[in-house]
Amino acid sequence: MNSFEDSGFVQIKSLVNDDEIELLKQAIAEHHSLPTAPGVRHLLRRSPIIRRLAKSPAVLGIAAKYLGANAVPVKAIYFDKTAAANWYVTWHQDLTIAVKEKIEVAGYGPWSMKDDIPHVQPPTSVLENMLAIRIHLDDCSAENGAINFIAGSHSYGKLNAQEICEWREKHASICCPAERGDAIVMRPLILHSSSKSLNPEHRRVLHIEYACVELAGGLKWNEASGLDSVELVMATEEEEEEEEEEEFGSV
Ligand SMILES: O=C(O)CCC(=O)C(=O)O
């Protein structure tokens, strides 16, 4: 099971270089002041540098390769596992998306709130038209909580607890260590988990989600005003963006 479409994940070596990683770390640090906080949400809105990276030819090109030319970044979140913030992530699929405003629409639910932003489970067809690119800002071995996947599990829609148990019993999992600068591309519906980190090193990951479909009934992706209007989200910070464009030129 070698292709991304079959397995549901693929690793890309050396997507981001050392200079770019330093820039990303600085950009994230501006929003991550509490060492006990496991991460930062909504980084497309918060950071022009992250937006720039998400829309850069190298990174957006990967999303476009699998989702088509309509692929746009819809969410970016950063997390780290350290001695102060360390956790085990049980086997699950990524089923929720962040939207601008709660609107009851058939096929969308249940709803929840995270960081005061409405989140909802969209229909399977939306999740099937998404992927995430996880960019590693540190080396990440099995000991510091590398992500595990069950290959092929993304092709069976939303799985209930019983089905997840069956997948775990019948299929081997694959641990995906990564080096600093590597990326792992994954479908949100793939079963994945990760262990607590067993060493005190940082294990920083920037997780950027992409989609190639509009949402139904007037719902809007929280971090993009619409599939073809990501630029509008950025318009108020255009000048800031222009300054930083130079710095991220090669990504
Ligand atoms: O990076 C990890 O430890 C797992 C993250 C995860 O489970 C997720 O993004 O849904």
PDBQT file of the ligand as one rigid body, heavy atoms in Angstrom, charges set to zero:
ROOT
HETATM    1  O1  LIG A 301       0.485  14.900  16.865  1.00  0.00    +0.000 OA
HETATM    2  C1  LIG A 301      -0.155  14.130  17.553  1.00  0.00    +0.000 C 
HETATM    3  O2  LIG A 301       0.274  13.674  18.579  1.00  0.00    +0.000 OA
HETATM    4  C2  LIG A 301      -1.499  13.688  17.139  1.00  0.00    +0.000 C 
HETATM    5  C3  LIG A 301      -2.286  14.808  16.643  1.00  0.00    +0.000 C 
HETATM    6  C4  LIG A 301      -3.632  14.368  16.358  1.00  0.00    +0.000 C 
HETATM    7  O3  LIG A 301      -4.066  13.375  16.797  1.00  0.00    +0.000 OA
HETATM    8  C5  LIG A 301      -4.487  15.148  15.510  1.00  0.00    +0.000 C 
HETATM    9  O4  LIG A 301      -3.994  16.090  14.881  1.00  0.00    +0.000 OA
HETATM   10  O5  LIG A 301      -5.657  14.828  15.434  1.00  0.00    +0.000 OA
ENDROOT
TORSDOF 0
